[in-house]
Amino acid sequence: MIRATAIDQPTSYVQLRRDDLDARFPDLLDALLKSLPG
């Protein structure tokens, strides 16, 4: 069930992971995004 949901809705799964990471490490994603080209 969860596996199928993750496959059917990859963006929502990524969003959940991003929310989790953002809650744990508020500045981590910003730092990673700034380090990426573009």
N, C-alpha and C positions, 0 to 999 in steps of 0.2 A: 504494500500500500504506500508506504513512505517512499520506497524506491521509485515506484511508478510516478508519484507526485513530483519527485525531484527531476525525473526525466521529462515529464510533461510540462513542468513549470520551472525550467532552469533559472530564469531570472528571479523568481520569488525565492528560490533556494539560496541564490547568491545574495539576495537582499537580506535574508535571514542571517546568513553568515556575516554580512557586513554590519548589520545591526549589533550582532553579538560582539564582533571585534571592536566596533566603535564604543560599545559600552565598557569593554575591558581596557582598551587602549585608545583613548579619545584622539590622540594626535598621531597615531601610527598610520592610519589611512591617508591623512593629509600629507605626511612626510613621504609616503610611498608614491602618491600621485604627483607630488612636486618633483620627485626624483625621476619620474618617467618622462621621456621626450614627448613633446606635444601636450 
